[in-house]
C-alpha cells in the first residue's frame, strides 16, 4: 500500500512540472481576480439609487422654516397634543413654554415701568392667590375686642396663669419602654421648655400619674408616644382642671440632624410667638401653648419659641437672635423642630373612657374642601 501511494505522488509531481508556462500565468491571474472580488465584497457601496433619495416638497420646507424661527407666535387654536410625533411634540411644547415665559417677563417689565413713572400714584400690587387667603370664612373666628371672648378668657382653665397666680412647671414622660430616639427628643424638649423635668413611666397608668403631678405642684403633663422607634404622638394635659389635647407628631428632627445649628440653648426663658390661631378652637390651643412658658422672658438670652399655624399644621421652631450690627438682625435655629396636628381636645384631665370631648378630628367629613380649616 505504501509503495502505491509513493508512485501516485511521484506521478502527480511529474505532471505539474510538465505543464507549460502559459498555463501557470493563467492560474496566477485567476487567483488575483478572486482576491479582488473578496476585497470588493468587504467594502460597502456608497452609491445611492434614485428611488432611495427622499423627495421634499416646497410646502414642507416652508413649514419647517416657520417652525425653526425663534420669535414665532402660535395661533390661538394651536394644541401640542395634536402632534403625533413624540420628539416634535416635546420640541413644540418647550418652545411654547419659552414663549409664554417671555410674555410674562414683558408684562412685568411694562408694569414696573408704569409703576416707576406714576410714583406714589401707582395702584397697589395684586395679591397672589394662595390657599390661606382663599380660606372659607369660619363663623367661630375670634374678635379680640369681643366682650364675650374676654369674659371666657377671664373664667377659663388658664385664667390663673394669665392673672399671674401660678408659674408653669412641666413634667415630661414617655410611653412604656421608650427607645433611644424618643428619650433624646424628651431630653431636648426639657431644654426648650423652662422648669421642665423628665421622668420615665415604668408601667404606670396616666390616671395614677396625674394625682401625683398635682400634689407635687406640676401645671402640665406632657406625654410623648412612639411607634416603630419614632415619636408619633403627644398628649398635653393642663393641670389640675384640664383641658387635654392630643396631637400627632411628624417631621421630628433632633439637633444633630440639623445643618447650621447653633450652640445648645441656655437656661434663659424664651419669648413665645403664636401665629394664625384665629378661631375659638385655635384661640384655646394658643393659650394652651402660651401657658407652658413663664410670664417674663429673659431678653438677654435672645431665644424665641415659635408656634406657627398653617392649614391646621402647627410648626414648632426654636431660634436665637444674632445682632450683626445696629440695623441688621439674623436668626439661628437651635432645635429641635417638629410638626403637630391636632387630633382631639378633651375637657378636664386625661380620661379615655368617660372623658367629654370639645372637638375631635374627623377624617371623612361631609365638607372635604381644601380651603376650610379649624384652628
C-alpha angles and dihedrals in degrees: 000000000000093000092053092053092049090051092050092049090049091051094050092049090051091051092054093050091049092058116109124247095249092063091051092054091050092054092051092052092051091050091052091050092053091051091052091050091053091051092049091052090055092056118077117233112249095196116109123206119235091241091059095055109099115236114221118200125219093245092057092049091052092048092050092049090051092050094049094053109108099218099048121142118215121226117257092246093052115127123186092203090069091068108094099193107089098210093045090047091053092049092050092047093053090047091051090049092052091050092053090048091052090050092052092049091050091051091050092050091048092051091047092053091048091049092050091048094050095042112180092004092063116122117252119270119265114255112231117238114253134166090253098054092040089055117138111250113256119215091216094062109138123239108203091212094053113119093214092055091048091051092050091050091052093053105035128103093271096053092097090057095046090047087056094243095125137035120218119255117175131200114201119197139158141222119277116297099002121201128234097268093052092048091051091048091053092048091052091047088056090058091051097048114057119233092015122149127198119217130171117234101220093198099312119145119238092240089062094044096052097064090048090051092050092050091051095050101255116153097192139038114199117188123189115203125196140200125195091356092304127104108249108159143034131199114199113190122183113213141257101001104017152197107204122205126194117205135184112229122212139161094031112182121182124209096262091054094055124091121225093010122165130233120294115287119265127232093262116121109252130224116253124225120191116189131193100354094144109145128072090258092046091047092056091046090050091052088048090058094041092056090060092074133059121264099244116047121209104242090189090071091056091212126146131190113201129197106188119186116205121165090340092306113118113210117200120204132169117205142171125217117239115196107208094178139328093293107027122070126179134187130225121200115231101181168204104146130189143154126238130203118190114236102171144348116212129193116238125001126328113304117153096185109039102016121130113230123214094191136004126188111242116202098199105042124165092243106059095172116145090217097062118092133173107207 
